[in-house]
Amino acid sequence: MKDKSIGFVGDSLNEKFLVSFLCILRLANSDAKKYKKKGAWRGGYFPKFNVTVCYHRAMLLAKYEWQPAKDANLSNKDGLKGIYRVDVDLPALDWVEATNFYNTLVFNTGH
């Protein structure tokens, strides 16, 4: 993975994988530096290998959005005020732009 960039995308489960990976790389390259790509939560740069690793938090990998209840009967039923629409065939907008920067993406989410 020399001269590459690696992106982790997912929830707290994938964040734990990232932290473990960063620790392993830090042992191999003590000159490591913190790095934060725009939109990323955290990351690191390892100059010995010219490798960048970052984490993008995404609760769901699929696109989802809140839709208020439009039907008066639906909004009064059990206190329901709306629903989350999930489009499983579309990526979530919070990480989709990150794909342009990385050579490798690691996806993982408990959801």
C-alpha positions in Angstrom: 0.0 0.0 0.0 3.0 2.3 -0.4 2.1 5.7 -2.0 -1.6 5.0 -1.5 -4.5 6.4 0.6 -6.9 4.2 2.5 -10.4 5.3 3.7 -12.5 3.7 6.3 -16.2 4.3 6.1 -18.7 3.2 8.6 -20.0 3.5 12.2 -18.2 2.9 15.5 -17.4 -0.7 14.6 -15.2 0.5 11.6 -13.7 3.2 13.8 -12.3 0.6 16.1 -10.7 -1.2 13.1 -9.2 2.1 12.1 -7.7 2.8 15.5 -6.2 -0.7 15.6 -4.8 -0.2 12.1 -3.3 3.2 13.0 -1.6 1.7 16.1 0.0 -1.0 13.9 1.2 1.5 11.4 2.5 3.8 14.1 4.7 1.0 15.4 6.2 0.7 11.9 6.6 4.4 11.3 7.4 6.6 14.4 7.3 9.8 12.3 3.6 9.4 11.8 1.5 12.6 11.8 -2.1 13.3 12.5 -4.0 14.0 9.3 -7.6 15.1 8.7 -9.0 15.0 5.2 -12.0 17.4 4.7 -15.1 15.5 5.9 -13.1 12.9 7.8 -13.3 12.5 11.5 -9.7 11.4 12.1 -6.7 9.9 10.3 -2.9 9.7 10.0 -0.1 10.2 7.6 2.9 7.8 7.5 5.8 9.5 5.6 8.0 6.4 5.6 5.5 4.6 3.4 3.7 7.7 2.0 0.4 6.3 3.2 -2.6 8.3 4.3 -5.4 6.6 6.4 -8.6 8.4 7.3 -12.0 7.6 8.8 -15.4 8.9 7.6 -18.3 8.3 10.0 -21.5 7.0 8.3 -24.2 5.5 10.5 -25.8 3.9 7.4 -23.9 3.4 4.1 -27.2 3.9 2.2 -28.9 7.3 1.7 -31.5 8.1 4.3 -33.6 11.2 5.1 -36.3 12.2 7.4 -39.8 12.7 5.9 -42.5 14.3 8.0 -45.8 12.5 8.0 -48.1 14.2 5.3 -51.2 12.1 6.1 -53.0 13.5 9.1 -54.1 10.0 10.0 -50.5 8.7 10.0 -49.2 11.6 12.1 -51.7 11.0 14.9 -51.2 7.3 15.0 -49.1 6.3 18.0 -47.5 9.7 18.0 -45.7 9.1 14.7 -44.5 12.3 13.3 -42.8 10.9 10.2 -40.5 8.2 8.8 -36.9 7.8 7.7 -36.7 6.9 4.0 -33.8 4.6 3.2 -32.6 4.1 -0.4 -30.4 1.1 -0.2 -29.3 1.5 -3.8 -27.9 5.0 -3.3 -24.8 5.9 -1.2 -25.1 8.2 1.8 -24.1 11.7 0.9 -21.8 12.2 3.9 -19.1 9.8 2.5 -19.8 9.6 -1.2 -17.4 12.5 -2.0 -14.6 10.8 -0.2 -14.4 8.1 -2.9 -12.5 10.5 -5.1 -9.5 10.7 -2.8 -8.8 7.1 -1.7 -7.2 4.3 -3.6 -8.8 1.8 -1.2 -12.1 2.0 0.8 -12.9 -0.3 3.7 -16.7 -0.4 4.5 -18.1 -1.8 7.6 -21.2 -0.9 9.7 -23.2 -2.7 12.3 -26.4 -1.1 10.8 
